[in-house]
Amino acid sequence: MASSSVSTALCTLLVLIPTVPLLTYVIGLLLPASHIVSRKRTFAGISQADLWHILVDVQNYPTWRPRVTGIDITENTTTNDTENNTEQQHGGDRIVFQENNTRNRTIVVIHVHQILHSRLLRILQEIPTFSGSWTFELDELSLASVDGEAVSLKITQQGVIKKPMLRVMHMLILGLHRRIDLFLNDLERKLKQDQQGSSAVEGRGQVTQSTITNIGANVAPSEVIEDTDKKQSSTSLLPEVKDKQPPMEKPSSLQQHDLDASINNINHNNGWDMISEIYERAPLSASSSTSSLKKQQ
């Protein structure tokens, strides 16, 4: 009995192993090869022109798309003319580049600027598993619940999956919009990091300004005036000293008459002669002259 049950299980496995892939292949044949799916997301705090610049700046894709390891631009016919916002032809502004991913695969991509700041066409070169294009549609919004600017981004994928088994995997398991969701998630992460970085810079600037304001507020006005007075006094010390010296008062006519009379009486009584006093007096020594000068001072 045991041997018969084991043999039955083995036979069942031998039948199911080739049946499952065959059934999957048949289901894939019944599914349509082409598909159209779209995803839409709103980004706040960014202008339509800034979001457009991020999408067309393919050289910086590896900095915010983790699955992209490198970009090699092979053709670039874009212009810097932003004044003309009319619809552009496919032969106009476009960029062709090779996108290298983490699976060591290289995909050739063509970006065509159909309408400046509004419509971008991304065409993928045909590969064995997938071929098709993405259409980016940007629309600026004014939402009451959002402070500042807001932009809605809609990505429409028109693709063709040629292999039937891959159709089943993408349509029933992975989802046809998987690549779009990955791209939008990476873009949203980048915008949040940029906004946090700019907020941090503004916060540091506000802290520095408030610190300077507090320092200025803590300095008393009297200290500022005193410091200014010190600077002025240091630069104009000598003139102030001269100005502070009291002016010599001239004697009145009555005082001058009394003084002259006193001198005449002294000269008459003592026989003092000014000429003889100057020429006949013995010369003073250096020490005595110095001491007399000090006393006079």
C-alpha positions in Angstrom: 0.0 0.0 0.0 2.8 2.4 0.9 4.6 1.7 -2.3 1.5 2.3 -4.4 0.8 5.7 -2.8 4.4 6.8 -3.4 4.2 5.8 -7.0 0.8 7.7 -7.4 2.4 10.9 -6.0 5.3 10.6 -8.3 3.1 10.2 -11.3 1.1 13.2 -10.3 4.2 15.3 -10.0 5.4 14.1 -13.4 2.1 15.2 -14.9 1.9 18.6 -13.1 5.5 19.7 -13.7 5.1 20.1 -17.5 1.5 21.0 -17.2 1.9 24.2 -15.1 4.3 25.9 -17.6 2.2 24.7 -20.5 -1.0 26.1 -18.8 0.8 29.4 -18.1 1.9 29.6 -21.7 -1.7 29.0 -22.9 -3.1 31.7 -20.6 -0.4 34.1 -21.8 -1.4 33.5 -25.4 -5.0 34.4 -24.4 -3.9 37.7 -22.9 -3.3 40.8 -25.1 0.3 41.6 -25.9 -0.2 45.4 -25.7 -1.4 47.3 -22.7 -2.0 50.9 -21.5 -1.7 51.8 -17.8 -1.2 55.1 -16.0 -0.4 56.4 -12.6 -0.9 59.9 -11.2 0.7 61.5 -8.2 0.7 65.1 -6.7 3.9 66.7 -5.4 3.7 69.7 -3.1 6.3 72.4 -2.5 7.8 72.4 -6.1 7.1 74.3 -9.2 6.2 72.8 -12.6 9.5 74.1 -14.1 11.6 72.6 -11.3 10.0 69.2 -11.6 10.5 69.3 -15.4 14.2 70.1 -14.8 14.5 67.0 -12.6 12.9 64.7 -15.2 15.0 65.9 -18.1 18.3 66.0 -16.2 19.1 62.4 -17.0 22.8 62.8 -16.0 21.7 63.0 -12.4 19.4 59.9 -12.5 21.9 57.7 -10.6 21.9 60.1 -7.6 18.2 59.5 -6.8 17.3 56.3 -8.7 18.9 53.4 -6.8 18.4 50.9 -9.6 20.3 53.0 -12.1 24.1 52.8 -11.9 25.1 55.0 -14.8 24.0 57.2 -17.7 25.9 57.5 -21.0 24.5 60.2 -23.3 25.0 59.4 -26.9 23.0 62.3 -28.5 21.8 65.6 -27.1 19.9 68.1 -29.3 18.2 70.0 -26.5 18.3 73.7 -26.5 18.2 76.2 -23.6 15.5 78.4 -25.2 12.8 78.5 -22.6 10.9 81.4 -24.1 9.1 79.4 -26.7 6.5 77.2 -25.0 4.8 76.0 -28.2 4.6 72.3 -29.1 7.9 70.9 -30.4 8.3 68.3 -33.1 9.9 64.8 -32.6 12.9 66.0 -34.6 13.4 68.9 -32.2 14.7 68.8 -28.7 15.6 65.3 -27.7 18.2 63.3 -25.9 19.4 59.7 -26.4 21.2 57.9 -23.6 22.0 54.5 -22.3 20.7 53.6 -18.9 22.7 51.0 -17.0 20.9 49.2 -14.2 21.9 47.0 -11.2 21.2 43.8 -13.2 24.1 44.7 -15.6 21.6 45.5 -18.4 21.8 48.5 -20.7 18.7 50.0 -22.1 18.7 52.7 -24.8 16.2 55.5 -24.0 15.1 58.5 -26.0 13.6 61.5 -24.3 11.5 63.8 -26.6 10.4 67.2 -25.3 7.0 67.5 -26.8 5.7 70.5 -24.8 8.1 72.4 -22.7 7.4 72.0 -18.9 4.3 70.0 -19.7 4.8 66.9 -21.8 7.7 64.6 -22.1 7.9 61.4 -24.1 10.2 58.6 -22.9 10.8 55.8 -25.6 12.5 52.6 -24.6 14.4 50.6 -27.2 12.9 47.3 -27.9 14.3 44.5 -25.7 13.3 40.8 -25.6 11.0 41.3 -22.6 9.4 44.7 -23.1 9.1 47.6 -25.5 7.1 50.7 -25.3 7.0 54.3 -24.1 6.2 56.5 -21.1 4.4 59.8 -21.4 4.9 62.3 -18.7 2.2 65.0 -18.2 2.8 67.8 -15.8 0.0 70.1 -14.6 0.4 72.9 -12.0 -2.2 72.9 -9.3 -3.5 75.4 -6.7 -4.8 73.4 -3.8 -6.4 75.0 -0.7 -5.0 72.3 1.5 -1.4 72.8 0.3 0.7 75.8 1.1 2.6 77.1 -1.9 3.0 75.3 -5.2 1.9 71.8 -6.2 2.3 69.8 -9.4 0.5 66.7 -10.5 2.5 64.2 -12.6 0.8 61.6 -14.7 2.8 58.8 -16.3 1.1 56.7 -19.0 2.7 53.5 -20.1 2.1 52.1 -23.5 3.9 48.8 -23.7 4.1 45.5 -25.5 5.1 42.2 -23.8 5.8 39.7 -26.5 6.5 36.6 -24.4 3.2 35.0 -23.2 4.7 33.7 -19.9 5.9 37.2 -19.0 2.5 38.6 -19.7 1.0 36.3 -17.1 3.7 37.2 -14.6 3.3 41.0 -15.1 -0.5 41.1 -15.4 -1.3 38.6 -12.6 1.6 38.7 -10.2 3.9 41.8 -10.5 1.5 44.2 -12.1 1.9 46.2 -15.3 2.3 49.5 -13.4 5.2 48.2 -11.2 7.9 50.2 -13.1 5.9 53.4 -12.9 5.4 53.0 -9.1 9.1 52.4 -8.6 9.9 55.6 -10.6 7.4 57.7 -8.7 8.5 56.4 -5.3 12.1 57.3 -6.1 11.1 60.7 -7.3 9.0 61.4 -4.2 11.9 60.3 -2.0 14.2 62.7 -3.8 11.8 65.7 -3.4 11.4 65.0 0.3 15.2 64.9 0.8 15.6 68.2 -1.1 12.9 69.9 0.9 14.3 68.7 4.2 17.8 69.9 3.2 16.5 73.4 2.3 14.5 73.5 5.5 17.6 72.7 7.5 19.6 75.4 5.8 16.8 78.0 6.4 16.6 76.8 10.1 20.4 77.4 10.6 20.1 80.8 9.0 17.2 81.7 11.3 19.1 80.5 14.4 22.2 82.5 13.4 20.1 85.7 12.8 18.2 85.2 16.2 21.6 84.7 18.0 22.9 87.9 16.5 19.7 89.7 17.5 19.9 88.4 21.1 23.5 89.4 21.4 22.6 92.9 20.2 19.7 93.0 22.6 21.8 92.0 25.6 24.2 94.9 25.1 22.9 97.9 27.2 22.7 101.2 25.5 24.8 102.8 28.3 27.6 100.4 27.5 27.5 101.4 23.9 27.5 105.1 24.8 30.3 104.6 27.4 32.4 102.7 24.8 31.8 105.5 22.3 32.8 108.1 24.8 36.0 106.2 25.6 37.0 106.0 22.0 36.3 109.7 21.5 38.3 110.6 24.7 41.3 108.5 23.6 41.5 110.3 20.3 41.0 113.8 21.6 42.7 113.7 25.0 45.2 116.6 24.5 42.6 119.1 23.2 40.3 118.3 26.1 43.2 118.9 28.6 43.9 122.3 27.0 40.3 123.2 27.1 39.9 122.3 30.7 42.7 124.7 31.8 41.0 127.8 33.4 41.7 131.0 31.5 44.0 133.5 33.3 42.1 136.5 34.6 43.5 139.9 33.8 43.9 142.1 36.9 41.6 145.1 37.1 43.0 148.7 36.7 42.7 149.3 40.5 44.6 146.0 41.4 47.3 146.9 38.8 47.8 150.4 40.4 48.1 148.9 43.9 50.6 146.3 42.7 52.8 149.0 41.0 52.8 151.2 44.1 53.9 148.2 46.3 56.8 147.4 44.0 58.0 151.0 43.9 57.9 151.2 47.7 60.0 148.0 48.0 62.6 149.3 45.5 62.8 152.7 47.2 63.3 151.2 50.7 65.9 148.5 49.8 67.7 150.3 47.0 66.9 147.4 44.6 68.0 147.9 41.0 66.7 145.5 38.4 69.8 145.9 36.1 72.3 145.2 38.9 70.1 142.3 40.1 70.3 140.6 36.8 74.1 141.1 36.0 75.7 141.2 39.5 73.9 138.3 41.1 76.1 135.2 41.6 75.1 132.3 39.2 73.0 129.6 40.8 74.2 126.0 40.8 72.4 123.4 38.7 70.9 121.7 41.7 69.6 124.8 43.2 68.1 126.0 39.9 66.4 122.7 39.5 65.0 122.7 43.0 63.7 126.3 42.5 62.1 125.3 39.3 60.3 122.5 41.0 59.1 124.7 43.7 57.8 127.2 41.2 56.0 124.4 39.4 
